[in-house]
Amino acid sequence: MNGLGATARRIGTGVLVAACITASVSQGTALAAPVADDASYVVRTEETDAVAMTAFVHSAAMDRTIPLKILRSPDRVTPSPTVYLLNGAGGGVDGMDWYTQTDVVSFFADKNVNVVTPVGGAYSYYTDW
């Protein structure tokens, strides 16, 4: 039961960080690292274009920085839900990802949702993020 509780905490931390990113992205607020040493935090963000960006999040569970590709909702005024797209077994670094294998960008272009796709963690199946 202890392992399950730890996994739930890690997943909860990941969801919290992603929620903070998408809230900040939607509303244009500044991102800041939390005070706790064992917490995940946003290292930096890079704008790709008017719609897409990458947030680099230090994962406390992975003990490394994970890039998150983000497509922002076209409606930046109204809060929008977030859809998480998880890449396949290779974690999206093997060319088998949503961006090269699908029309994800054009599909979500007119939908009022934020789309977050973690990149990396090959063969982890996101169990320890």
All heavy atoms as an XYZ file, in Angstrom:
946
protein
N       0.823     -1.196      0.000
C       0.000      0.000      0.000
C       0.866      1.258      0.000
O       0.506      2.249     -0.589
C      -0.901     -0.056      1.236
C      -2.118      0.772      1.164
S      -3.259      0.201     -0.090
C      -4.587      1.245      0.288
N       2.052      1.184      0.625
C       2.922      2.333      0.686
C       3.357      2.785     -0.704
O       3.407      3.962     -1.001
C       4.134      2.019      1.558
C       4.929      3.270      1.894
O       4.454      4.367      1.643
N       6.105      3.085      2.426
N       3.702      1.835     -1.602
C       4.102      2.176     -2.959
C       2.995      2.880     -3.707
O       3.226      3.811     -4.469
N       1.768      2.429     -3.512
C       0.620      3.049     -4.174
C       0.433      4.481     -3.692
O       0.168      5.381     -4.476
C      -0.650      2.228     -3.921
C      -1.927      2.745     -4.574
C      -1.746      2.790     -6.086
C      -3.088      1.854     -4.212
N       0.608      4.711     -2.412
C       0.471      6.062     -1.867
C       1.531      6.999     -2.418
O       1.260      8.136     -2.754
N       2.771      6.498     -2.542
C       3.853      7.313     -3.100
C       3.576      7.637     -4.554
O       3.795      8.760     -5.012
C       5.194      6.580     -2.958
N       3.091      6.656     -5.310
C       2.759      6.885     -6.719
C       1.645      7.910     -6.836
O       1.697      8.810     -7.674
C       2.348      5.570     -7.403
O       3.451      4.676     -7.336
C       1.971      5.787     -8.847
N       0.639      7.815     -5.993
C      -0.472      8.771     -6.018
C       0.026     10.182     -5.719
O      -0.401     11.149     -6.347
C      -1.551      8.360     -5.015
N       0.970     10.318     -4.768
C       1.531     11.633     -4.456
C       2.293     12.196     -5.652
O       2.183     13.362     -5.980
C       2.455     11.560     -3.235
C       1.718     11.547     -1.918
C       2.664     11.744     -0.754
N       3.707     10.728     -0.690
C       3.561      9.522     -0.155
N       2.412      9.167      0.365
N       4.561      8.677     -0.131
N       3.077     11.336     -6.328
C       3.844     11.794     -7.494
C       2.903     12.224     -8.608
O       3.115     13.241     -9.256
C       4.792     10.698     -7.971
C       6.004     10.540     -7.085
C       7.015      9.632     -7.717
N       6.599      8.256     -7.736
C       6.887      7.352     -6.813
N       7.599      7.694     -5.763
N       6.479      6.116     -6.920
N       1.868     11.433     -8.855
C       0.902     11.794     -9.890
C       0.213     13.096     -9.516
O       0.047     13.985    -10.342
C      -0.122     10.667    -10.110
C       0.574      9.472    -10.765
C      -1.292     11.140    -10.962
C      -0.273      8.218    -10.814
N      -0.157     13.230     -8.255
C      -0.807     14.456     -7.789
C       0.086     15.668     -7.977
O      -0.358     16.728     -8.397
N       1.385     15.512     -7.699
C       2.332     16.608     -7.891
C       2.416     16.985     -9.357
O       2.399     18.154     -9.724
C       3.733     16.219     -7.372
O       3.638     15.962     -5.979
C       4.744     17.328     -7.619
N       2.472     15.981    -10.240
C       2.531     16.243    -11.683
C       1.302     16.965    -12.175
O       1.394     17.908    -12.969
N       0.145     16.540    -11.703
C      -1.101     17.192    -12.106
C      -1.132     18.624    -11.596
O      -1.526     19.542    -12.315
C      -2.321     16.392    -11.608
C      -3.607     17.173    -11.776
C      -2.400     15.061    -12.338
N      -0.683     18.839    -10.360
C      -0.657     20.187     -9.786
C       0.268     21.095    -10.590
O      -0.092     22.226    -10.921
C      -0.208     20.145     -8.325
C      -0.051     21.496     -7.638
C      -1.386     22.229     -7.612
C       0.486     21.321     -6.247
N       1.467     20.611    -10.935
C       2.401     21.420    -11.713
C       1.807     21.747    -13.077
O       1.839     22.882    -13.523
C       3.763     20.704    -11.862
C       4.630     21.386    -12.905
C       4.482     20.669    -10.521
N       1.234     20.743    -13.742
C       0.631     20.984    -15.061
C      -0.530     21.965    -14.956
O      -0.702     22.832    -15.812
C       0.173     19.672    -15.687
N      -1.317     21.856    -13.903
C      -2.438     22.784    -13.721
C      -1.923     24.207    -13.518
O      -2.480     25.158    -14.061
C      -3.298     22.347    -12.533
N      -0.854     24.356    -12.759
C      -0.279     25.685    -12.550
C       0.258     26.254    -13.851
O       0.106     27.432    -14.137
C       0.846     25.628    -11.515
S       0.256     25.319     -9.842
N       0.889     25.392    -14.653
C       1.420     25.851    -15.939
C       0.289     26.321    -16.827
O       0.337     27.405    -17.383
C       2.208     24.731    -16.642
C       3.484     24.431    -15.874
C       2.528     25.113    -18.089
C       4.167     23.184    -16.336
N      -0.743     25.499    -16.973
C      -1.817     25.869    -17.885
C      -2.576     27.083    -17.365
O      -2.994     27.922    -18.152
C      -2.782     24.700    -18.148
O      -3.270     24.194    -16.920
C      -2.099     23.599    -18.927
N      -2.731     27.207    -16.066
C      -3.396     28.398    -15.525
C      -2.553     29.631    -15.807
O      -3.056     30.674    -16.211
C      -3.629     28.245    -14.024
N      -1.249     29.515    -15.620
C      -0.359     30.638    -15.878
C      -0.317     30.982    -17.355
O      -0.295     32.141    -17.736
C       1.055     30.312    -15.390
O       1.035     30.127    -14.002
N      -0.296     29.953    -18.191
C      -0.264     30.166    -19.638
C      -1.543     30.836    -20.092
O      -1.523     31.763    -20.892
C      -0.077     28.807    -20.351
C      -0.371     28.917    -21.825
C       1.325     28.279    -20.125
N      -2.676     30.373    -19.572
C      -3.956     30.933    -19.983
C      -4.109     32.382    -19.555
O      -4.678     33.190    -20.260
C      -5.105     30.118    -19.386
O      -5.093     28.815    -19.895
N      -3.600     32.695    -18.377
C      -3.842     34.025    -17.842
C      -2.611     34.926    -17.904
O      -2.658     36.060    -17.477
C      -4.351     33.898    -16.407
C      -5.659     33.137    -16.379
C      -6.191     32.950    -14.988
O      -5.701     33.546    -14.047
N      -7.194     32.129    -14.853
N      -1.499     34.407    -18.412
C      -0.307     35.219    -18.593
C       0.369     35.623    -17.306
O       1.061     36.631    -17.259
N       0.237     34.851    -16.226
C       0.881     35.203    -14.971
C       2.288     34.628    -14.922
O       2.633     33.725    -15.647
C       0.065     34.672    -13.772
O      -0.062     33.258    -13.911
C      -1.292     35.308    -13.698
N       3.103     35.160    -14.049
C       4.482     34.702    -13.912
C       4.530     33.347    -13.216
O       3.681     33.014    -12.398
C       5.276     35.728    -13.105
N       5.549     32.567    -13.556
C       5.755     31.265    -12.941
C       6.918     31.381    -11.963
O       7.925     31.996    -12.264
C       6.088     30.221    -14.019
C       5.040     30.051    -15.112
C       5.575     29.133    -16.203
C       3.764     29.499    -14.544
N       6.790     30.762    -10.795
C       7.861     30.809     -9.810
C       8.046     29.442     -9.183
O       7.091     28.679     -9.051
C       7.520     31.832     -8.720
N       9.272     29.122     -8.799
C       9.565     27.841     -8.171
C       9.042     27.833     -6.744
O       9.107     28.838     -6.042
C      11.074     27.600     -8.164
N       8.480     26.682     -6.306
C       8.030     26.581     -4.925
C       9.224     26.587     -3.963
O      10.357     26.405     -4.380
C       7.300     25.232     -4.870
C       7.541     24.562     -6.165
C       8.217     25.503     -7.086
N       8.947     26.755     -2.698
C       9.989     26.840     -1.688
C      10.542     25.474     -1.323
O      11.734     25.319     -1.109
C       9.445     27.559     -0.421
C      10.492     27.606      0.658
C       8.973     28.960     -0.783
N       9.724     24.442     -1.256
C      10.145     23.119     -0.803
C      11.185     22.519     -1.743
O      11.066     22.602     -2.956
C       8.937     22.188     -0.703
N      12.230     21.897     -1.154
C      13.291     21.272     -1.946
C      12.823     20.037     -2.698
O      13.402     19.682     -3.710
C      14.463     20.886     -1.044
C      15.209     22.109     -0.536
O      15.132     23.169     -1.189
O      15.875     21.989      0.503
N      11.793     19.364     -2.194
C      11.350     18.113     -2.806
C      10.140     18.304     -3.722
O       9.488     17.353     -4.101
C      11.045     17.077     -1.736
C       9.898     17.500     -0.829
O       9.521     18.691     -0.848
O       9.389     16.643     -0.097
N       9.858     19.534     -4.104
C       8.700     19.811     -4.952
C       9.126     19.965     -6.407
O      10.256     20.329     -6.715
C       8.001     21.088     -4.474
N       8.207     19.678     -7.303
C       8.427     19.930     -8.719
C       8.192     21.418     -8.979
O       7.431     22.059     -8.274
C       7.465     19.085     -9.545
O       7.725     17.706     -9.340
N       8.869     21.955     -9.996
C       8.714     23.374    -10.288
C       9.061     23.651    -11.749
O       9.757     22.877    -12.401
C       9.593     24.229     -9.371
C      11.063     23.872     -9.423
C      11.920     24.481    -10.340
C      11.577     22.908     -8.571
C      13.252     24.141    -10.401
C      12.912     22.555     -8.623
C      13.742     23.175     -9.536
O      15.075     22.828     -9.601
N       8.567     24.766    -12.253
C       8.831     25.188    -13.617
C      10.212     25.835    -13.666
O      10.485     26.786    -12.932
C       7.757     26.175    -14.124
C       8.095     26.674    -15.520
C       6.388     25.520    -14.092
N      11.073     25.310    -14.526
C      12.420     25.845    -14.691
C      12.389     27.045    -15.634
O      12.934     28.100    -15.330
C      13.377     24.761    -15.235
C      14.757     25.332    -15.533
C      13.455     23.580    -14.273
N      11.748     26.857    -16.792
C      11.626     27.939    -17.769
C      10.558     27.573    -18.786
O      10.125     26.430    -18.855
C      12.950     28.222    -18.467
C      13.376     27.155    -19.444
C      14.740     27.484    -20.094
N      15.028     26.600    -21.198
C      15.470     25.355    -21.096
N      15.649     24.833    -19.899
N      15.721     24.628    -22.156
N      10.156     28.548    -19.573
C       9.232     28.308    -20.679
C       9.818     28.917    -21.936
O      10.589     29.888    -21.870
C       7.838     28.910    -20.418
O       7.970     30.320    -20.253
C       7.185     28.299    -19.193
N       9.470     28.325    -23.077
C       9.907     28.838    -24.373
C       8.697     28.934    -25.288
O       7.985     27.951    -25.480
C      10.942     27.913    -25.012
C      12.254     27.856    -24.286
C      13.241     26.875    -24.916
O      12.931     26.265    -25.964
O      14.328     26.719    -24.341
N       8.475     30.116    -25.830
C       7.388     30.327    -26.781
C       7.805     29.750    -28.127
O       8.887     30.055    -28.620
C       7.104     31.815    -26.942
C       6.656     32.502    -25.679
C       5.212     32.213    -25.320
O       4.396     32.048    -26.247
O       4.922     32.165    -24.124
N       6.959     28.933    -28.734
C       7.214     28.420    -30.073
C       6.570     29.346    -31.087
O       7.187     29.752    -32.061
C       6.651     26.991    -30.222
O       7.212     26.173    -29.194
C       6.964     26.406    -31.578
N       5.307     29.671    -30.849
C       4.562     30.615    -31.676
C       3.395     31.124    -30.845
O       3.381     30.936    -29.635
C       4.115     29.976    -33.004
C       3.309     28.701    -32.820
O       2.481     28.621    -31.873
O       3.477     27.777    -33.630
N       2.400     31.732    -31.476
C       1.272     32.319    -30.743
C       0.430     31.279    -30.020
O      -0.288     31.604    -29.080
C       0.399     33.130    -31.697
N       0.529     30.025    -30.432
C      -0.303     28.974    -29.852
C       0.504     27.992    -29.011
O       0.060     27.547    -27.966
C      -1.030     28.194    -30.977
C      -1.811     27.022    -30.431
C      -1.932     29.120    -31.764
N       1.704     27.663    -29.459
C       2.477     26.590    -28.825
C       3.624     27.122    -27.979
O       4.180     28.177    -28.249
C       3.017     25.656    -29.897
N       3.953     26.356    -26.951
C       5.088     26.660    -26.103
C       5.599     25.368    -25.484
O       4.925     24.331    -25.540
C       4.707     27.649    -25.000
C       3.735     27.091    -23.977
S       3.289     28.260    -22.685
C       4.823     28.490    -21.847
N       6.773     25.424    -24.900
C       7.319     24.300    -24.144
C       7.642     24.806    -22.753
O       8.288     25.837    -22.594
C       8.586     23.735    -24.809
O       8.265     23.313    -26.137
C       9.119     22.537    -24.027
N       7.168     24.080    -21.749
C       7.516     24.375    -20.363
C       8.472     23.289    -19.900
O       8.247     22.105    -20.153
C       6.273     24.389    -19.484
N       9.545     23.684    -19.270
C      10.521     22.739    -18.745
C      10.296     22.664    -17.241
O      10.501     23.650    -16.532
C      11.935     23.184    -19.082
C      12.189     23.185    -20.570
C      11.853     24.282    -21.345
C      12.730     22.070    -21.186
C      12.064     24.283    -22.717
C      12.944     22.058    -22.556
C      12.616     23.164    -23.327
N       9.860     21.498    -16.775
C       9.481     21.313    -15.376
C      10.449     20.348    -14.706
O      10.658     19.237    -15.199
C       8.039     20.748    -15.268
C       7.662     20.498    -13.813
C       7.061     21.702    -15.924
N      11.049     20.804    -13.611
C      11.898     19.889    -12.842
C      10.972     18.965    -12.064
O      10.162     19.419    -11.249
C      12.825     20.618    -11.881
C      13.652     19.655    -11.098
N      14.774     19.054    -11.613
C      13.473     19.132     -9.870
C      15.265     18.214    -10.720
N      14.487     18.247     -9.654
N      11.067     17.681    -12.347
C      10.254     16.684    -11.663
C      11.008     16.164    -10.450
O      12.098     15.588    -10.593
C       9.945     15.522    -12.617
O       9.436     14.419    -11.904
N      10.438     16.360     -9.278
C      11.063     15.846     -8.066
C      11.117     14.324     -8.101
O      12.110     13.719     -7.684
C      10.292     16.327     -6.836
N      10.084     13.679     -8.618
C      10.034     12.213     -8.680
C      11.077     11.655     -9.641
O      11.691     10.629     -9.381
C       8.639     11.747     -9.096
N      11.290     12.323    -10.787
C      12.255     11.858    -11.789
C      13.661     12.412    -11.519
O      14.623     11.944    -12.091
C      11.803     12.290    -13.179
C      10.487     11.714    -13.623
S      10.591      9.994    -14.058
C      11.359     10.118    -15.661
N      13.757     13.438    -10.687
C      15.005     14.131    -10.377
C      15.704     14.628    -11.641
O      16.908     14.496    -11.806
C      15.945     13.254     -9.554
C      17.079     14.076     -8.934
O      16.865     15.284     -8.696
O      18.171     13.523     -8.730
N      14.879     15.166    -12.554
C      15.399     15.789    -13.770
C      14.325     16.693    -14.359
O      13.181     16.675    -13.921
C      15.871     14.762    -14.785
C      14.784     13.889    -15.370
C      15.419     12.821    -16.274
N      14.429     11.942    -16.825
C      13.962     12.026    -18.065
N      14.408     12.948    -18.880
N      13.060     11.182    -18.498
N      14.721     17.461    -15.341
C      13.796     18.390    -15.974
C      13.111     17.709    -17.155
O      13.769     17.094    -17.987
C      14.541     19.655    -16.428
O      15.107     20.269    -15.259
C      13.617     20.639    -17.104
N      11.789     17.833    -17.201
C      10.961     17.206    -18.226
C      10.348     18.306    -19.096
O       9.705     19.218    -18.575
C       9.807     16.388    -17.585
C      10.333     15.385    -16.565
C       8.940     15.742    -18.651
C      11.178     14.288    -17.138
N      10.517     18.230    -20.425
C       9.835     19.196    -21.282
C       8.358     18.828    -21.461
O       8.026     17.651    -21.602
C      10.581     19.107    -22.622
C      11.383     17.867    -22.572
C      11.454     17.401    -21.154
N       7.499     19.807    -21.424
C       6.069     19.626    -21.669
C       5.680     20.500    -22.850
O       5.802     21.731    -22.778
C       5.238     20.053    -20.451
C       5.507     19.358    -19.140
C       4.719     20.036    -18.027
C       5.152     17.897    -19.226
N       5.243     19.887    -23.944
C       4.736     20.660    -25.070
C       3.321     21.101    -24.718
O       2.519     20.295    -24.248
C       4.718     19.824    -26.347
C       6.080     19.600    -26.929
C       5.954     18.938    -28.293
C       7.279     18.902    -28.986
N       7.157     18.409    -30.364
N       3.026     22.363    -24.962
C       1.717     22.902    -24.597
C       1.120     23.638    -25.791
O       1.773     24.483    -26.397
C       1.837     23.871    -23.404
C       2.418     23.140    -22.201
C       0.484     24.501    -23.083
C       2.783     24.044    -21.047
N      -0.114     23.284    -26.100
C      -0.913     24.048    -27.059
C      -1.922     24.822    -26.228
O      -2.677     24.238    -25.448
C      -1.651     23.123    -28.029
C      -0.796     22.287    -28.964
C      -1.670     21.329    -29.767
C      -0.001     23.189    -29.889
N      -1.928     26.130    -26.375
C      -2.820     26.952    -25.563
C      -4.181     27.103    -26.231
O      -4.306     27.143    -27.451
C      -2.189     28.317    -25.345
C      -0.955     28.213    -24.464
C      -0.260     29.514    -24.362
N       0.481     29.720    -25.613
C       1.519     30.525    -25.722
N       1.919     31.226    -24.704
N       2.153     30.653    -26.869
N      -5.174     27.219    -25.405
C      -6.536     27.448    -25.870
C      -6.595     28.753    -26.650
O      -5.964     29.736    -26.267
C      -7.472     27.531    -24.664
O      -8.741     27.973    -25.054
N      -7.370     28.770    -27.743
C      -7.507     30.036    -28.477
C      -8.223     31.111    -27.655
O      -8.019     32.299    -27.882
C      -8.309     29.658    -29.720
C      -8.890     28.328    -29.467
C      -8.085     27.683    -28.388
N      -9.042     30.715    -26.689
C      -9.731     31.664    -25.810
C      -8.893     31.818    -24.547
O      -8.911     30.974    -23.663
C     -11.129     31.143    -25.469
C     -11.904     32.092    -24.562
O     -11.346     33.124    -24.129
O     -13.072     31.786    -24.281
N      -8.148     32.916    -24.455
C      -7.254     33.128    -23.317
C      -7.918     33.882    -22.184
O      -7.298     34.144    -21.168
C      -6.009     33.889    -23.765
C      -5.265     33.235    -24.894
C      -4.192     32.289    -24.396
N      -3.623     31.517    -25.473
C      -2.747     31.952    -26.354
N      -2.309     33.168    -26.281
N      -2.306     31.150    -27.300
N      -9.194     34.237    -22.349
C      -9.909     34.995    -21.324
C     -10.676     34.045    -20.407
O     -10.610     34.148    -19.188
C     -10.862     36.023    -21.971
C     -11.664     36.748    -20.919
C     -10.076     37.003    -22.825
N     -11.408     33.112    -21.002
C     -12.204     32.159    -20.244
C     -11.333     30.983    -19.824
O     -10.587     30.453    -20.644
C     -13.371     31.638    -21.115
O     -14.098     32.748    -21.614
C     -14.281     30.723    -20.326
N     -11.386     30.559    -18.549
C     -10.624     29.376    -18.150
C     -11.006     28.171    -19.017
O     -12.180     27.965    -19.322
C     -11.033     29.156    -16.697
C     -11.485     30.502    -16.234
C     -12.125     31.149    -17.442
N     -10.006     27.416    -19.425
C     -10.222     26.274    -20.311
C      -9.741     25.001    -19.640
O      -8.752     25.012    -18.904
C      -9.441     26.465    -21.613
O      -9.840     27.640    -22.270
N     -10.403     23.878    -19.926
C      -9.927     22.602    -19.378
C      -8.602     22.199    -20.039
O      -8.202     22.785    -21.054
C     -11.042     21.617    -19.744
C     -11.735     22.232    -20.905
C     -11.586     23.717    -20.751
N      -7.944     21.221    -19.457
C      -6.674     20.734    -19.978
C      -6.803     19.280    -20.382
O      -7.347     18.472    -19.642
C      -5.560     20.877    -18.922
O      -5.445     22.265    -18.593
C      -4.236     20.360    -19.427
N      -6.290     18.965    -21.570
C      -6.222     17.597    -22.069
C      -4.759     17.189    -22.018
O      -3.886     17.938    -22.469
C      -6.742     17.512    -23.524
C      -6.493     16.134    -24.114
C      -8.204     17.867    -23.597
N      -4.481     16.021    -21.460
C      -3.123     15.503    -21.406
C      -2.975     14.419    -22.459
O      -3.725     13.442    -22.448
C      -2.815     14.923    -20.023
C      -2.888     15.972    -18.947
C      -4.077     16.236    -18.286
C      -1.766     16.721    -18.614
C      -4.157     17.224    -17.321
C      -1.836     17.704    -17.653
C      -3.038     17.943    -17.009
O      -3.102     18.918    -16.055
N      -2.038     14.600    -23.385
C      -1.749     13.583    -24.394
C      -0.425     12.931    -24.015
O       0.609     13.593    -23.963
C      -1.632     14.217    -25.783
C      -2.886     14.861    -26.351
C      -2.589     15.475    -27.718
C      -4.003     13.844    -26.471
N      -0.476     11.644    -23.728
C       0.739     10.917    -23.370
C       1.271     10.219    -24.605
O       0.540      9.516    -25.297
C       0.450      9.911    -22.256
C      -0.156     10.493    -20.979
C      -0.401      9.400    -19.957
C       0.740     11.575    -20.397
N       2.559     10.425    -24.898
C       3.184      9.760    -26.029
C       3.319      8.274    -25.735
O       3.114      7.826    -24.615
C       4.556     10.380    -26.301
C       4.433     11.783    -26.872
O       3.721     11.991    -27.843
N       5.111     12.733    -26.270
N       3.695      7.498    -26.734
C       3.822      6.046    -26.594
C       4.997      5.627    -25.738
O       5.592      6.432    -25.014
N       5.367      4.375    -25.849
C       6.392      3.781    -24.997
C       7.713      4.529    -25.046
O       8.408      4.633    -24.041
C       6.607      2.315    -25.383
N       8.073      5.077    -26.203
C       9.341      5.782    -26.337
C       9.340      7.175    -25.748
O      10.345      7.877    -25.796
N       8.234      7.606    -25.208
C       8.154      8.908    -24.557
C       8.149     10.092    -25.508
O       8.295     11.230    -25.088
N       8.016      9.816    -26.805
C       7.956     10.903    -27.770
C       9.298     11.344    -28.305
O       9.366     12.247    -29.130
N      10.383     10.721    -27.866
C      11.701     11.090    -28.377
C      12.138     10.171    -29.515
O      13.205     10.352    -30.085
C      12.769     11.102    -27.258
C      12.462     12.183    -26.235
C      12.868      9.757    -26.585
N      11.309      9.217    -29.856
C      11.635      8.241    -30.896
C      10.902      8.518    -32.211
O      10.881      7.681    -33.100
C      11.302      6.833    -30.404
C       9.841      6.680    -30.004
O       9.097      7.681    -30.032
O       9.438      5.555    -29.666
N      10.302      9.706    -32.327
C       9.551     10.041    -33.530
C       8.124      9.521    -33.523
O       7.357      9.790    -34.435
N       7.757      8.781    -32.516
C       6.396      8.266    -32.371
C       5.680      9.118    -31.329
O       5.580      8.760    -30.170
C       6.417      6.789    -31.941
C       7.116      5.870    -32.924
S       6.336      5.867    -34.545
C       4.782      5.090    -34.182
N       5.241     10.289    -31.766
C       4.590     11.203    -30.844
C       3.373     11.827    -31.522
O       3.166     11.667    -32.722
C       5.574     12.288    -30.378
C       6.068     13.123    -31.536
O       5.350     14.060    -31.941
O       7.177     12.849    -32.043
N       2.590     12.532    -30.743
C       1.359     13.141    -31.233
C       1.622     14.184    -32.311
O       0.825     14.383    -33.207
C       0.597     13.779    -30.077
C      -0.032     12.778    -29.174
C       0.475     12.313    -27.992
C      -1.259     12.089    -29.384
N      -0.377     11.381    -27.454
C      -1.457     11.228    -28.288
C      -2.212     12.116    -30.396
C      -2.567     10.418    -28.174
C      -3.327     11.299    -30.275
C      -3.492     10.461    -29.173
N       2.742     14.876    -32.230
C       3.003     15.982    -33.145
C       3.469     15.524    -34.521
O       3.185     16.183    -35.514
C       4.006     16.958    -32.522
C       3.377     17.719    -31.386
C       3.313     17.174    -30.108
C       2.806     18.957    -31.597
C       2.709     17.855    -29.071
C       2.194     19.649    -30.560
C       2.141     19.085    -29.304
O       1.530     19.753    -28.292
N       4.188     14.421    -34.612
C       4.657     13.956    -35.921
C       3.755     12.883    -36.527
O       3.802     12.666    -37.728
C       6.098     13.396    -35.843
O       6.131     12.310    -34.915
C       7.073     14.478    -35.418
N       2.943     12.245    -35.714
C       2.124     11.141    -36.204
C       0.646     11.495    -36.395
O      -0.119     10.677    -36.893
C       2.226      9.940    -35.245
C       3.624      9.391    -35.096
C       4.122      8.760    -36.378
O       3.428      7.987    -37.015
N       5.336      9.118    -36.771
N       0.240     12.690    -35.961
C      -1.175     13.079    -36.063
C      -1.289     14.544    -36.479
O      -0.286     15.247    -36.590
C      -1.915     12.897    -34.714
O      -1.479     13.903    -33.808
C      -1.690     11.519    -34.112
N      -2.515     14.992    -36.629
C      -2.785     16.406    -36.920
C      -3.233     17.135    -35.647
O      -4.121     17.969    -35.679
C      -3.849     16.525    -38.014
C      -5.193     15.936    -37.602
O      -5.259     15.195    -36.599
O      -6.192     16.213    -38.286
N      -2.603     16.835    -34.533
C      -3.007     17.341    -33.225
C      -3.114     18.872    -33.204
O      -4.046     19.423    -32.618
C      -2.073     16.819    -32.108
C      -0.667     17.336    -32.266
C      -2.608     17.172    -30.738
N      -2.191     19.568    -33.839
C      -2.207     21.033    -33.801
C      -3.440     21.575    -34.511
O      -4.165     22.406    -33.956
C      -0.911     21.613    -34.402
C      -0.975     23.136    -34.443
C       0.296     21.162    -33.583
N      -3.709     21.098    -35.709
C      -4.890     21.600    -36.431
C      -6.183     21.102    -35.791
O      -7.184     21.817    -35.779
C      -4.831     21.220    -37.907
O      -4.811     19.828    -38.071
N      -6.170     19.892    -35.226
C      -7.378     19.370    -34.584
C      -7.810     20.245    -33.409
O      -8.986     20.555    -33.244
C      -7.164     17.931    -34.100
C      -8.350     17.363    -33.383
C      -9.429     16.861    -34.089
C      -8.401     17.338    -31.989
C     -10.541     16.353    -33.430
C      -9.511     16.836    -31.331
C     -10.580     16.334    -32.051
N      -6.865     20.664    -32.576
C      -7.199     21.447    -31.390
C      -7.218     22.954    -31.648
O      -7.513     23.728    -30.740
C      -6.227     21.133    -30.247
C      -6.526     19.831    -29.562
C      -5.730     18.722    -29.786
C      -7.606     19.708    -28.710
C      -5.999     17.516    -29.159
C      -7.885     18.509    -28.077
C      -7.078     17.406    -28.308
N      -6.926     23.390    -32.859
C      -6.818     24.827    -33.164
C      -8.070     25.614    -32.820
O      -7.985     26.771    -32.384
C      -6.456     25.027    -34.636
N      -9.250     25.023    -32.978
C     -10.492     25.752    -32.704
C     -11.214     25.248    -31.452
O     -12.368     25.578    -31.225
C     -11.426     25.674    -33.913
C     -11.860     24.246    -34.223
O     -11.256     23.288    -33.696
O     -12.815     24.093    -35.014
N     -10.529     24.457    -30.658
C     -11.135     23.911    -29.436
C     -10.626     24.703    -28.237
O      -9.449     24.997    -28.130
C     -10.770     22.442    -29.292
C     -10.948     21.667    -30.594
C     -11.893     20.603    -30.516
C     -12.127     19.788    -31.746
N     -11.686     20.207    -33.047
N     -11.517     25.043    -27.323
C     -11.134     25.819    -26.147
C     -10.629     24.912    -25.028
O     -11.247     24.777    -23.977
C     -12.294     26.693    -25.685
C     -12.498     27.859    -26.625
O     -11.535     28.426    -27.118
N     -13.730     28.201    -26.887
N      -9.482     24.297    -25.301
C      -8.794     23.465    -24.314
C      -7.301     23.749    -24.403
O      -6.797     24.170    -25.446
C      -9.035     21.950    -24.519
C     -10.492     21.586    -24.368
C      -8.492     21.482    -25.845
N      -6.612     23.534    -23.316
C      -5.154     23.534    -23.298
C      -4.726     22.084    -23.456
O      -5.336     21.190    -22.868
C      -4.620     24.078    -21.975
C      -4.999     25.523    -21.775
O      -4.626     26.384    -22.542
N      -5.778     25.791    -20.730
N      -3.680     21.845    -24.233
C      -3.192     20.489    -24.466
C      -1.763     20.406    -23.941
O      -0.903     21.188    -24.348
C      -3.230     20.124    -25.966
C      -2.727     18.712    -26.189
C      -4.642     20.283    -26.520
N      -1.510     19.464    -23.031
C      -0.186     19.293    -22.435
C       0.319     17.898    -22.782
O      -0.366     16.900    -22.537
C      -0.237     19.464    -20.896
C       1.129     19.193    -20.282
C      -0.732     20.853    -20.532
N       1.530     17.829    -23.366
C       2.138     16.558    -23.743
C       3.546     16.476    -23.154
O       4.449     17.188    -23.598
C       2.224     16.424    -25.279
O       0.940     16.675    -25.843
C       2.687     15.046    -25.682
N       3.752     15.606    -22.140
C       5.107     15.427    -21.620
C       5.976     14.717    -22.657
O       5.496     13.861    -23.391
C       4.919     14.545    -20.381
C       3.480     14.217    -20.292
C       2.766     14.817    -21.441
N       7.253     15.074    -22.704
C       8.185     14.457    -23.638
C       9.315     13.819    -22.842
O       9.903     14.457    -21.976
C       8.765     15.503    -24.615
C       9.764     14.868    -25.559
C       7.643     16.188    -25.385
N       9.603     12.572    -23.142
C      10.696     11.873    -22.462
C      10.177     10.766    -21.564
O       8.995     10.440    -21.563
N      11.069     10.192    -20.793
C      10.689      9.112    -19.884
C      10.385      7.817    -20.616
O       9.440      7.120    -20.278
N      11.192      7.516    -21.633
C      10.953      6.312    -22.435
C      10.778      5.077    -21.563
O      11.525      4.853    -20.625
C      12.111      6.106    -23.403
N       9.752      4.339    -21.870
C       9.422      3.058    -21.238
C       9.091      3.167    -19.755
O       9.078      2.193    -19.047
C      10.533      2.023    -21.502
C      10.856      1.977    -22.962
C      12.017      2.556    -23.454
C       9.942      1.440    -23.864
C      12.284      2.566    -24.818
C      10.202      1.462    -25.230
C      11.380      2.019    -25.692
O      11.627      2.043    -27.032
N       8.811      4.380    -19.284
C       8.395      4.557    -17.893
C       6.889      4.428    -17.773
O       6.375      4.186    -16.701
C       8.805      5.934    -17.372
O       8.038      6.952    -18.006
N       6.210      4.622    -18.891
C       4.747      4.641    -18.923
C       4.180      5.611    -17.896
O       3.102      5.428    -17.370
C       4.163      3.239    -18.764
C       4.505      2.369    -19.943
C       5.532      1.454    -19.855
C       3.833      2.507    -21.142
C       5.882      0.675    -20.958
C       4.173      1.730    -22.233
C       5.196      0.823    -22.142
O       5.532      0.081    -23.225
N       4.975      6.653    -17.595
C       4.547      7.762    -16.739
C       4.160      7.317    -15.327
O       3.426      7.990    -14.636
C       3.411      8.541    -17.385
C       3.745      8.957    -18.805
C       3.335      8.209    -19.889
C       4.513     10.089    -19.020
C       3.675      8.584    -21.182
C       4.862     10.475    -20.316
C       4.439      9.707    -21.383
O       4.777     10.073    -22.643
N       4.671      6.187    -14.873
C       4.278      5.687    -13.557
C       5.029      6.349    -12.418
O       4.604      6.258    -11.281
C       4.492      4.159    -13.462
O       5.881      3.875    -13.698
C       3.616      3.429    -14.446
N       6.148      7.000    -12.694
C       6.938      7.568    -11.622
C       7.171      9.066    -11.822
O       8.189      9.602    -11.463
C       8.287      6.839    -11.529
C       8.966      7.092    -10.195
O       8.275      7.447     -9.229
O      10.182      6.958    -10.146
N       6.224      9.728    -12.484
C       6.398     11.143    -12.756
C       5.755     11.936    -11.648
O       5.758     13.065    -11.547
C       5.799     11.499    -14.112
C       6.660     11.038    -15.234
C       7.377      9.877    -15.300
C       6.910     11.715    -16.456
N       8.044      9.798    -16.482
C       7.776     10.908    -17.216
C       6.487     12.900    -16.985
C       8.226     11.270    -18.467
C       6.917     13.242    -18.233
C       7.795     12.443    -18.963
